Amino acid sequence: MGEQSVITGEREGVIPFTTKDLSEELSRRLGVDTFTVEPQQEFAIVVDGRIYEFTGAATVIVNQD
């Protein structure tokens, strides 16, 4: 557990990190905001005036750069 197989281009490899591991690492960085959405909860993200609507479950990581 803790490893995921991935096919990238022409080869198959093993990623030693889970999505959760990567999300937690990014969340600790300066300029990054994170929010978690519960299952079946609706939410919207506004980017450059455009509204994107989704339904959870989700973890959203926003880079403020």
N, CA, C and O atoms as CSV, one atom per row, in Angstrom:
chain,resi,resn,atom,element,x,y,z
A,1,MET,N,N,0.831,-1.177,0.000
A,1,MET,CA,C,0.000,0.000,0.000
A,1,MET,C,C,0.878,1.245,0.000
A,1,MET,O,O,2.039,1.175,0.405
A,2,GLY,N,N,0.352,2.375,-0.444
A,2,GLY,CA,C,1.153,3.585,-0.496
A,2,GLY,C,C,1.841,3.788,-1.830
A,2,GLY,O,O,2.473,4.821,-2.047
A,3,GLU,N,N,1.729,2.817,-2.731
A,3,GLU,CA,C,2.307,2.968,-4.059
A,3,GLU,C,C,1.202,2.774,-5.089
A,3,GLU,O,O,0.283,1.979,-4.894
A,4,GLN,N,N,1.308,3.509,-6.181
A,4,GLN,CA,C,0.314,3.394,-7.239
A,4,GLN,C,C,1.030,3.140,-8.549
A,4,GLN,O,O,2.068,3.740,-8.828
A,5,SER,N,N,0.468,2.242,-9.356
A,5,SER,CA,C,1.019,2.022,-10.684
A,5,SER,C,C,0.493,3.095,-11.614
A,5,SER,O,O,-0.643,3.551,-11.483
A,6,VAL,N,N,1.323,3.486,-12.542
A,6,VAL,CA,C,0.919,4.500,-13.509
A,6,VAL,C,C,1.560,4.183,-14.849
A,6,VAL,O,O,2.690,3.699,-14.916
A,7,ILE,N,N,0.833,4.458,-15.896
A,7,ILE,CA,C,1.390,4.312,-17.235
A,7,ILE,C,C,1.616,5.710,-17.776
A,7,ILE,O,O,0.674,6.487,-17.926
A,8,THR,N,N,2.864,6.027,-18.068
A,8,THR,CA,C,3.197,7.351,-18.586
A,8,THR,C,C,3.918,7.178,-19.916
A,8,THR,O,O,5.033,6.659,-19.969
A,9,GLY,N,N,3.274,7.615,-20.976
A,9,GLY,CA,C,3.898,7.504,-22.285
A,9,GLY,C,C,4.096,6.052,-22.670
A,9,GLY,O,O,3.129,5.306,-22.827
A,10,GLU,N,N,5.350,5.652,-22.823
A,10,GLU,CA,C,5.655,4.320,-23.320
A,10,GLU,C,C,5.987,3.316,-22.226
A,10,GLU,O,O,6.189,2.136,-22.513
A,11,ARG,N,N,6.047,3.766,-20.972
A,11,ARG,CA,C,6.472,2.820,-19.935
A,11,ARG,C,C,5.546,2.833,-18.735
A,11,ARG,O,O,4.849,3.812,-18.465
A,12,GLU,N,N,5.562,1.727,-18.031
A,12,GLU,CA,C,4.788,1.622,-16.809
A,12,GLU,C,C,5.764,1.702,-15.641
A,12,GLU,O,O,6.829,1.084,-15.672
A,13,GLY,N,N,5.399,2.464,-14.610
A,13,GLY,CA,C,6.281,2.596,-13.462
A,13,GLY,C,C,5.483,2.643,-12.187
A,13,GLY,O,O,4.256,2.541,-12.203
A,14,VAL,N,N,6.180,2.797,-11.084
A,14,VAL,CA,C,5.545,2.878,-9.781
A,14,VAL,C,C,5.821,4.247,-9.186
A,14,VAL,O,O,6.969,4.687,-9.127
A,15,ILE,N,N,4.767,4.919,-8.747
A,15,ILE,CA,C,4.905,6.196,-8.071
A,15,ILE,C,C,4.947,5.890,-6.570
A,15,ILE,O,O,4.010,5.280,-6.055
A,16,PRO,N,N,6.001,6.291,-5.854
A,16,PRO,CA,C,6.108,5.935,-4.440
A,16,PRO,C,C,5.234,6.778,-3.519
A,16,PRO,O,O,5.307,6.623,-2.300
A,17,PHE,N,N,4.422,7.655,-4.062
A,17,PHE,CA,C,3.575,8.530,-3.259
A,17,PHE,C,C,2.124,8.375,-3.688
A,17,PHE,O,O,1.835,8.171,-4.867
A,18,THR,N,N,1.224,8.472,-2.736
A,18,THR,CA,C,-0.200,8.464,-3.062
A,18,THR,C,C,-0.650,9.888,-3.366
A,18,THR,O,O,0.075,10.847,-3.100
A,19,THR,N,N,-1.836,10.019,-3.919
A,19,THR,CA,C,-2.408,11.344,-4.159
A,19,THR,C,C,-2.537,12.092,-2.842
A,19,THR,O,O,-2.312,13.301,-2.790
A,20,LYS,N,N,-2.900,11.379,-1.771
A,20,LYS,CA,C,-3.015,11.994,-0.453
A,20,LYS,C,C,-1.664,12.548,0.004
A,20,LYS,O,O,-1.601,13.663,0.522
A,21,ASP,N,N,-0.583,11.784,-0.183
A,21,ASP,CA,C,0.759,12.250,0.185
A,21,ASP,C,C,1.117,13.536,-0.553
A,21,ASP,O,O,1.607,14.490,0.051
A,22,LEU,N,N,0.869,13.556,-1.854
A,22,LEU,CA,C,1.203,14.725,-2.665
A,22,LEU,C,C,0.352,15.927,-2.271
A,22,LEU,O,O,0.856,17.048,-2.205
A,23,SER,N,N,-0.935,15.702,-2.010
A,23,SER,CA,C,-1.824,16.784,-1.589
A,23,SER,C,C,-1.366,17.382,-0.267
A,23,SER,O,O,-1.345,18.603,-0.111
A,24,GLU,N,N,-1.000,16.534,0.682
A,24,GLU,CA,C,-0.535,17.026,1.983
A,24,GLU,C,C,0.750,17.838,1.838
A,24,GLU,O,O,0.906,18.872,2.488
A,25,GLU,N,N,1.665,17.379,0.997
A,25,GLU,CA,C,2.916,18.116,0.773
A,25,GLU,C,C,2.636,19.489,0.161
A,25,GLU,O,O,3.180,20.492,0.622
A,26,LEU,N,N,1.799,19.543,-0.864
A,26,LEU,CA,C,1.475,20.816,-1.503
A,26,LEU,C,C,0.754,21.757,-0.543
A,26,LEU,O,O,0.981,22.967,-0.573
A,27,SER,N,N,-0.107,21.213,0.303
A,27,SER,CA,C,-0.883,22.026,1.245
A,27,SER,C,C,-0.012,22.778,2.239
A,27,SER,O,O,-0.414,23.827,2.743
A,28,ARG,N,N,1.168,22.260,2.525
A,28,ARG,CA,C,2.076,22.896,3.488
A,28,ARG,C,C,2.881,24.047,2.876
A,28,ARG,O,O,3.556,24.774,3.604
A,29,ARG,N,N,2.822,24.219,1.588
A,29,ARG,CA,C,3.652,25.228,0.923
A,29,ARG,C,C,3.058,26.628,1.030
A,29,ARG,O,O,1.841,26.807,1.052
A,30,LEU,N,N,3.944,27.606,1.095
A,30,LEU,CA,C,3.551,29.000,1.161
A,30,LEU,C,C,2.816,29.383,-0.128
A,30,LEU,O,O,3.260,29.048,-1.226
A,31,GLY,N,N,1.696,30.083,0.015
A,31,GLY,CA,C,0.941,30.543,-1.148
A,31,GLY,C,C,-0.061,29.543,-1.665
A,31,GLY,O,O,-0.672,29.764,-2.710
A,32,VAL,N,N,-0.247,28.430,-0.946
A,32,VAL,CA,C,-1.198,27.412,-1.370
A,32,VAL,C,C,-2.319,27.325,-0.347
A,32,VAL,O,O,-2.063,27.166,0.847
A,33,ASP,N,N,-3.554,27.428,-0.806
A,33,ASP,CA,C,-4.724,27.268,0.044
A,33,ASP,C,C,-5.391,25.943,-0.311
A,33,ASP,O,O,-5.385,25.522,-1.468
A,34,THR,N,N,-5.960,25.298,0.689
A,34,THR,CA,C,-6.603,24.002,0.497
A,34,THR,C,C,-7.966,24.003,1.161
A,34,THR,O,O,-8.122,24.529,2.263
A,35,PHE,N,N,-8.952,23.419,0.499
A,35,PHE,CA,C,-10.220,23.168,1.176
A,35,PHE,C,C,-10.736,21.805,0.742
A,35,PHE,O,O,-10.483,21.346,-0.371
A,36,THR,N,N,-11.467,21.173,1.655
A,36,THR,CA,C,-11.984,19.833,1.428
A,36,THR,C,C,-13.501,19.897,1.327
A,36,THR,O,O,-14.158,20.594,2.100
A,37,VAL,N,N,-14.045,19.166,0.373
A,37,VAL,CA,C,-15.484,19.134,0.142
A,37,VAL,C,C,-15.978,17.726,0.456
A,37,VAL,O,O,-15.418,16.736,-0.013
A,38,GLU,N,N,-17.030,17.658,1.252
A,38,GLU,CA,C,-17.609,16.372,1.641
A,38,GLU,C,C,-18.348,15.733,0.465
A,38,GLU,O,O,-18.729,16.428,-0.477
A,39,PRO,N,N,-18.552,14.409,0.514
A,39,PRO,CA,C,-19.300,13.730,-0.554
A,39,PRO,C,C,-20.686,14.336,-0.758
A,39,PRO,O,O,-21.372,14.691,0.200
A,40,GLN,N,N,-21.077,14.444,-2.003
A,40,GLN,CA,C,-22.374,14.959,-2.436
A,40,GLN,C,C,-22.575,16.453,-2.163
A,40,GLN,O,O,-23.662,16.973,-2.415
A,41,GLN,N,N,-21.574,17.146,-1.663
A,41,GLN,CA,C,-21.674,18.594,-1.439
A,41,GLN,C,C,-21.311,19.312,-2.736
A,41,GLN,O,O,-20.282,19.029,-3.349
A,42,GLU,N,N,-22.164,20.239,-3.142
A,42,GLU,CA,C,-21.890,21.018,-4.354
A,42,GLU,C,C,-20.996,22.198,-4.011
A,42,GLU,O,O,-21.097,22.774,-2.928
A,43,PHE,N,N,-20.112,22.554,-4.953
A,43,PHE,CA,C,-19.247,23.713,-4.763
A,43,PHE,C,C,-18.895,24.304,-6.120
A,43,PHE,O,O,-19.031,23.652,-7.155
A,44,ALA,N,N,-18.443,25.541,-6.093
A,44,ALA,CA,C,-18.064,26.226,-7.334
A,44,ALA,C,C,-16.714,26.897,-7.136
A,44,ALA,O,O,-16.377,27.346,-6.041
A,45,ILE,N,N,-15.962,26.953,-8.203
A,45,ILE,CA,C,-14.676,27.651,-8.229
A,45,ILE,C,C,-14.775,28.698,-9.326
A,45,ILE,O,O,-15.204,28.398,-10.440
A,46,VAL,N,N,-14.380,29.922,-9.014
A,46,VAL,CA,C,-14.392,31.007,-10.000
A,46,VAL,C,C,-12.960,31.295,-10.398
A,46,VAL,O,O,-12.125,31.610,-9.549
A,47,VAL,N,N,-12.670,31.188,-11.693
A,47,VAL,CA,C,-11.337,31.446,-12.236
A,47,VAL,C,C,-11.482,32.425,-13.386
A,47,VAL,O,O,-12.157,32.143,-14.376
A,48,ASP,N,N,-10.847,33.571,-13.247
A,48,ASP,CA,C,-10.906,34.602,-14.294
A,48,ASP,C,C,-12.348,34.901,-14.710
A,48,ASP,O,O,-12.635,35.081,-15.893
A,49,GLY,N,N,-13.245,34.953,-13.732
A,49,GLY,CA,C,-14.630,35.294,-13.999
A,49,GLY,C,C,-15.500,34.150,-14.491
A,49,GLY,O,O,-16.709,34.319,-14.650
A,50,ARG,N,N,-14.905,32.993,-14.734
A,50,ARG,CA,C,-15.683,31.822,-15.177
A,50,ARG,C,C,-15.988,30.946,-13.973
A,50,ARG,O,O,-15.121,30.725,-13.127
A,51,ILE,N,N,-17.213,30.448,-13.892
A,51,ILE,CA,C,-17.649,29.620,-12.777
A,51,ILE,C,C,-17.612,28.148,-13.197
A,51,ILE,O,O,-18.172,27.761,-14.223
A,52,TYR,N,N,-16.939,27.347,-12.377
A,52,TYR,CA,C,-16.865,25.907,-12.590
A,52,TYR,C,C,-17.558,25.240,-11.413
A,52,TYR,O,O,-17.161,25.448,-10.267
A,53,GLU,N,N,-18.584,24.443,-11.678
A,53,GLU,CA,C,-19.363,23.806,-10.621
A,53,GLU,C,C,-19.058,22.313,-10.560
A,53,GLU,O,O,-18.933,21.649,-11.589
A,54,PHE,N,N,-18.939,21.794,-9.336
A,54,PHE,CA,C,-18.596,20.401,-9.105
A,54,PHE,C,C,-19.414,19.853,-7.944
A,54,PHE,O,O,-20.083,20.602,-7.232
A,55,THR,N,N,-19.352,18.545,-7.762
A,55,THR,CA,C,-19.934,17.880,-6.598
A,55,THR,C,C,-18.835,17.051,-5.949
A,55,THR,O,O,-18.123,16.311,-6.628
A,56,GLY,N,N,-18.697,17.179,-4.602
A,56,GLY,CA,C,-17.669,16.466,-3.852
A,56,GLY,C,C,-17.953,14.976,-3.833
A,56,GLY,O,O,-19.036,14.551,-4.237
A,57,ALA,N,N,-17.063,14.223,-3.402
A,57,ALA,CA,C,-15.950,14.542,-2.502
A,57,ALA,C,C,-14.747,15.056,-3.299
A,57,ALA,O,O,-14.482,14.617,-4.418
A,58,ALA,N,N,-14.018,16.018,-2.671
A,58,ALA,CA,C,-12.862,16.575,-3.344
A,58,ALA,C,C,-11.958,17.276,-2.349
A,58,ALA,O,O,-12.400,17.747,-1.302
A,59,THR,N,N,-10.691,17.334,-2.698
A,59,THR,CA,C,-9.749,18.205,-2.033
A,59,THR,C,C,-9.246,19.155,-3.097
A,59,THR,O,O,-8.707,18.718,-4.114
A,60,VAL,N,N,-9.412,20.440,-2.879
A,60,VAL,CA,C,-9.039,21.447,-3.869
A,60,VAL,C,C,-7.815,22.174,-3.349
A,60,VAL,O,O,-7.814,22.680,-2.227
A,61,ILE,N,N,-6.777,22.226,-4.163
A,61,ILE,CA,C,-5.543,22.921,-3.800
A,61,ILE,C,C,-5.370,24.074,-4.774
A,61,ILE,O,O,-5.361,23.876,-5.989
A,62,VAL,N,N,-5.234,25.283,-4.235
A,62,VAL,CA,C,-5.147,26.495,-5.053
A,62,VAL,C,C,-3.789,27.141,-4.842
A,62,VAL,O,O,-3.434,27.490,-3.716
A,63,ASN,N,N,-3.032,27.301,-5.910
A,63,ASN,CA,C,-1.745,27.995,-5.860
A,63,ASN,C,C,-2.000,29.466,-6.076
A,63,ASN,O,O,-2.578,29.842,-7.095
A,64,GLN,N,N,-1.587,30.310,-5.149
A,64,GLN,CA,C,-1.865,31.741,-5.192
A,64,GLN,C,C,-0.878,32.523,-6.066
A,64,GLN,O,O,-0.985,33.746,-6.145
A,65,ASP,N,N,0.073,31.861,-6.722
A,65,ASP,CA,C,1.051,32.571,-7.567
A,65,ASP,C,C,0.383,33.197,-8.764
A,65,ASP,O,O,1.050,33.832,-9.581
